[in-house]
Amino acid sequence: MRRVFLLCLFALSSSLHAQKAATPPPTKPPLVSVDITKLPEGATHLDLWLLCGQSNMKGRGVMPEEPKKDPRIVMMHKMDDQWYLARHPLHLTGDAKTFQGHDNAGVGPGLAFAEVLAAQDKTAVIGLVPCAVGGSSIKLWQKGAKLYEEAIRRAKLALQTTAPVKARIRGVIWLQGEANANPQELPLHAERLRAMIEALRTDLVLPELPFIGCTIGEMKPEPLLTNLKAMNEIQLALPKSVPHTACVDARDLKTHIGDAVHFDTAAQNEIGKRFAAKFIEMTK
């Protein structure tokens, strides 16, 4: 009996350690502010992207030792609405200098996405507007709901602050679905997704605004896998019913941070590249 108890205690300790290790560490040094009213040398235009969804868009991957410092990739900080050089975690909620209030945000797909676009167009500055919130249901992304209205506020503010360089909102990337992958929510998801996209296009006065979704991870065992697969069928069918949309297929990516839910850094970077490839394909 004592041996069984010790084995259970060891397993619990190992599990807690793994969960702690999976949480990205505090982010230092401080963010580097940028003057968003001026473009870096060689750049002629600024393209803004909204990053929306739940925790896999926010990202939980382990961060690199050194932050990125590309002057052609910038981000609007979630806490103070100011512009900084983009770096992980894009969805940082802590103070830009002290990181007080930092949560578990880590590597998501946004930065790898921006890097591909910046490499493809040497005259572009990519402006990322992080809006994702972990665990959020698509109900919170409907017009009038909290997260939808916050995304619209940030999008309009991004346009206002970048007016001197005549920036444009280029599109939305979306990674969400785990919160609604259940028998009660699945029948409503396609219509809610369509309604959200139409509302975004109306409120931003961009009727052909590109919207790119992504499948969620299929890493859990049955019977939970059934609901995840059903959600992904809805996501993949989006381009057939809503114009100027696309969906990245990430079902083959199986590496995660240890919880069979959140993609690890390698998978997130691959998803970001697939988002960019899908957009390039759409614009062709």
C-alpha positions as CSV (number, residue, x, y, z in Angstrom):
1,M,0.0,0.0,0.0
2,R,2.8,2.4,0.9
3,R,4.5,1.7,-2.4
4,V,1.3,2.5,-4.3
5,F,0.9,5.7,-2.4
6,L,4.5,6.8,-3.2
7,L,4.0,6.0,-6.8
8,C,0.8,8.1,-7.0
9,L,2.5,10.9,-5.2
10,F,5.5,10.8,-7.6
11,A,3.1,10.8,-10.6
12,L,1.2,13.8,-9.3
13,S,4.4,15.7,-8.6
14,S,5.7,14.9,-12.1
15,S,2.4,16.0,-13.6
16,L,2.4,19.4,-11.8
17,H,6.1,19.9,-12.8
18,A,5.2,19.3,-16.4
19,Q,2.3,21.7,-16.3
20,K,4.6,24.4,-14.7
21,A,7.3,23.8,-17.3
22,A,4.8,24.1,-20.1
23,T,3.9,27.7,-19.0
24,P,6.0,30.3,-20.8
25,P,8.4,32.2,-18.5
26,P,8.2,35.9,-17.8
27,T,9.2,38.0,-20.8
28,K,12.3,40.3,-20.6
29,P,13.8,42.7,-21.6
30,P,11.2,45.5,-22.0
31,L,9.2,46.0,-25.2
32,V,10.8,48.4,-27.7
33,S,8.5,51.2,-28.7
34,V,8.1,52.5,-32.2
35,D,6.9,55.7,-33.9
36,I,4.0,54.3,-35.9
37,T,3.6,57.5,-37.8
38,K,6.8,56.9,-39.7
39,L,7.7,53.9,-41.8
40,P,11.2,52.4,-41.7
41,E,13.6,53.0,-44.6
42,G,12.5,51.1,-47.7
43,A,8.9,50.5,-46.6
44,T,6.1,52.1,-48.5
45,H,2.9,50.8,-46.8
46,L,1.6,49.4,-43.5
47,D,-0.8,46.4,-43.5
48,L,-2.8,45.7,-40.3
49,W,-3.9,42.2,-39.3
50,L,-6.3,41.3,-36.5
51,L,-5.4,38.2,-34.6
52,C,-8.6,36.7,-33.1
53,G,-9.7,33.5,-31.4
54,Q,-8.9,31.7,-28.2
55,S,-5.8,30.3,-26.5
56,N,-4.1,28.7,-29.5
57,M,-4.2,32.0,-31.3
58,K,-2.9,33.7,-28.1
59,G,-0.3,31.0,-28.0
60,R,1.2,28.9,-25.2
61,G,4.4,27.7,-26.9
62,V,7.8,28.1,-25.1
63,M,9.4,31.4,-26.1
64,P,12.9,31.8,-27.7
65,E,15.7,33.2,-25.6
66,E,16.1,36.3,-27.7
67,P,13.1,38.4,-28.8
68,K,12.6,39.4,-32.4
69,K,13.6,43.0,-33.4
70,D,12.4,43.4,-37.0
71,P,11.5,47.1,-37.6
72,R,9.0,45.9,-40.3
73,I,6.9,43.8,-37.9
74,V,5.1,45.8,-35.2
75,M,2.4,45.0,-32.7
76,M,-0.2,46.9,-30.7
77,H,0.2,45.9,-27.1
78,K,-3.0,44.5,-25.5
79,M,-2.6,46.5,-22.3
80,D,-1.7,50.0,-23.3
81,D,-2.7,50.1,-27.0
82,Q,0.7,51.5,-27.9
83,W,2.9,50.2,-30.7
84,Y,6.1,48.2,-30.2
85,L,8.4,46.0,-32.2
86,A,6.6,42.6,-32.5
87,R,7.9,39.8,-30.4
88,H,6.7,36.8,-28.4
89,P,4.3,36.8,-26.7
90,L,2.2,38.9,-29.0
91,H,-0.7,38.7,-26.6
92,L,1.3,40.0,-23.7
93,T,-1.0,41.4,-21.0
94,G,1.7,42.6,-18.6
95,D,3.2,46.1,-18.4
96,A,5.5,46.8,-21.4
97,K,8.5,47.6,-19.2
98,T,8.0,45.6,-15.9
99,F,5.7,42.8,-17.2
100,Q,3.7,43.2,-14.0
101,G,0.4,41.3,-14.8
102,H,2.1,38.9,-17.2
103,D,-0.1,35.8,-17.8
104,N,0.6,32.5,-19.6
105,A,0.8,33.9,-23.1
106,G,3.6,32.3,-25.2
107,V,4.4,31.6,-28.8
108,G,1.3,31.7,-31.1
109,P,1.1,31.7,-34.9
110,G,1.1,35.4,-35.5
111,L,4.8,36.3,-35.6
112,A,5.7,33.4,-38.0
113,F,2.8,34.6,-40.2
114,A,4.0,38.1,-40.3
115,E,7.6,37.1,-41.0
116,V,6.5,35.2,-44.2
117,L,4.5,38.2,-45.4
118,A,7.3,40.6,-44.7
119,A,9.7,38.4,-46.6
120,Q,7.3,38.2,-49.5
121,D,6.9,42.0,-49.8
122,K,10.0,43.9,-48.9
123,T,8.1,47.2,-49.0
124,A,5.5,46.3,-46.4
125,V,5.4,46.8,-42.7
126,I,3.2,44.2,-41.0
127,G,1.2,45.6,-38.1
128,L,-0.3,42.9,-35.7
129,V,-3.3,43.7,-33.6
130,P,-3.7,40.9,-31.0
131,C,-7.3,40.3,-29.8
132,A,-7.4,36.7,-28.8
133,V,-8.5,35.6,-25.3
134,G,-8.0,32.1,-23.9
135,G,-11.0,29.9,-23.5
136,S,-13.3,32.3,-25.3
137,S,-16.5,30.9,-26.9
138,I,-17.6,32.2,-30.3
139,K,-20.6,33.7,-28.5
140,L,-18.2,36.3,-27.1
141,W,-17.2,37.1,-30.7
142,Q,-20.7,38.0,-31.9
143,K,-21.6,41.6,-32.6
144,G,-22.4,43.4,-29.4
145,A,-20.5,40.9,-27.3
146,K,-17.4,41.9,-25.3
147,L,-14.6,40.4,-27.3
148,Y,-16.1,41.4,-30.7
149,E,-16.5,45.0,-29.6
150,E,-13.0,45.1,-28.2
151,A,-11.6,43.8,-31.5
152,I,-13.5,46.5,-33.4
153,R,-12.3,49.2,-31.0
154,R,-8.7,48.1,-31.4
155,A,-9.0,47.8,-35.2
156,K,-10.4,51.4,-35.4
157,L,-7.8,52.7,-33.0
158,A,-5.0,51.0,-35.1
159,L,-6.3,52.8,-38.2
160,Q,-6.5,56.1,-36.3
161,T,-2.9,55.9,-35.0
162,T,-1.5,54.8,-38.3
163,A,-3.4,57.4,-40.3
164,P,-0.3,59.4,-41.1
165,V,1.1,56.5,-43.1
166,K,-2.3,55.6,-44.6
167,A,-2.4,52.0,-43.2
168,R,-5.1,49.6,-44.2
169,I,-6.6,46.6,-42.5
170,R,-5.5,43.7,-44.6
171,G,-7.3,40.8,-43.0
172,V,-8.2,38.6,-40.0
173,I,-6.6,35.4,-38.9
174,W,-8.8,33.2,-36.6
175,L,-8.0,30.2,-34.5
176,Q,-10.9,29.2,-32.2
177,G,-13.2,26.3,-31.7
178,E,-12.2,24.2,-28.7
179,A,-14.7,26.1,-26.4
180,N,-17.6,25.2,-28.7
181,A,-16.6,21.6,-29.7
182,N,-19.5,20.0,-27.9
183,P,-22.9,18.5,-29.1
184,Q,-24.8,21.5,-27.9
185,E,-22.7,24.2,-29.6
186,L,-21.6,22.5,-32.8
187,P,-25.0,22.8,-34.7
188,L,-24.8,26.6,-34.2
189,H,-21.2,27.2,-35.0
190,A,-21.3,27.6,-38.7
191,E,-24.0,30.3,-38.6
192,R,-22.2,32.1,-35.7
193,L,-19.0,32.1,-37.6
194,R,-20.7,33.5,-40.7
195,A,-22.5,36.2,-38.7
196,M,-19.2,37.3,-37.0
197,I,-17.4,37.6,-40.4
198,E,-20.3,39.6,-41.9
199,A,-20.4,41.9,-38.9
200,L,-16.7,42.5,-39.0
201,R,-16.9,43.4,-42.7
202,T,-19.8,45.8,-42.1
203,D,-18.3,47.5,-39.0
204,L,-14.9,48.0,-40.7
205,V,-16.5,49.0,-44.0
206,L,-14.5,46.3,-45.8
207,P,-17.0,44.0,-47.6
208,E,-14.3,41.8,-49.0
209,L,-12.1,41.7,-45.9
210,P,-10.0,38.5,-46.1
211,F,-10.7,36.1,-43.2
212,I,-8.6,33.0,-42.7
213,G,-9.5,30.4,-40.1
214,C,-7.7,27.3,-38.9
215,T,-8.6,23.9,-37.7
216,I,-8.1,23.1,-34.1
217,G,-5.9,20.3,-32.8
218,E,-7.0,16.7,-33.1
219,M,-4.8,15.4,-30.3
220,K,-7.2,14.1,-27.7
221,P,-8.4,10.5,-27.5
222,E,-11.9,9.3,-28.2
223,P,-14.6,10.0,-27.4
224,L,-13.5,13.7,-27.2
225,L,-11.9,13.4,-30.6
226,T,-15.3,13.0,-32.3
227,N,-16.3,16.6,-31.3
228,L,-13.0,18.1,-32.4
229,K,-13.3,16.4,-35.8
230,A,-16.9,17.7,-36.2
231,M,-15.7,21.2,-35.4
232,N,-12.9,21.0,-38.0
233,E,-15.4,19.9,-40.7
234,I,-17.3,23.1,-40.0
235,Q,-14.0,25.2,-40.2
236,L,-12.9,23.5,-43.5
237,A,-16.3,24.1,-45.1
238,L,-16.2,27.9,-44.4
239,P,-14.8,28.9,-47.9
240,K,-17.6,27.1,-49.6
241,S,-20.3,29.3,-47.9
242,V,-18.6,32.7,-47.2
243,P,-16.7,34.5,-50.0
244,H,-13.1,35.8,-49.4
245,T,-12.4,33.3,-46.7
246,A,-10.1,30.4,-46.3
247,C,-9.1,27.8,-43.8
248,V,-5.7,26.4,-42.8
249,D,-5.7,22.7,-42.3
250,A,-3.5,21.9,-39.2
251,R,-5.0,18.5,-38.4
252,D,-1.7,16.8,-39.1
253,L,0.1,18.7,-36.4
254,K,0.1,16.6,-33.2
255,T,2.8,18.2,-31.0
256,H,1.6,20.1,-28.0
257,I,2.8,21.5,-24.7
258,G,1.7,18.5,-22.7
259,D,-2.0,18.9,-22.4
260,A,-3.2,17.6,-25.9
261,V,-4.8,21.0,-26.5
262,H,-2.2,23.7,-27.0
263,F,0.2,23.5,-29.9
264,D,3.8,23.7,-29.1
265,T,6.2,26.3,-30.5
266,A,7.2,24.2,-33.6
267,A,3.5,23.6,-34.5
268,Q,2.6,27.2,-33.9
269,N,5.3,28.4,-36.2
270,E,4.1,26.0,-38.9
271,I,0.5,27.2,-38.5
272,G,1.7,30.8,-38.9
273,K,3.5,29.9,-42.1
274,R,0.4,28.1,-43.4
275,F,-1.8,31.2,-42.6
276,A,0.6,33.3,-44.7
277,A,0.7,30.8,-47.6
278,K,-3.1,30.7,-47.6
279,F,-3.3,34.4,-47.8
280,I,-0.8,34.6,-50.6
281,E,-2.8,31.9,-52.4
282,M,-6.0,33.9,-51.9
283,T,-4.5,37.1,-53.3
284,K,-3.3,35.4,-56.4
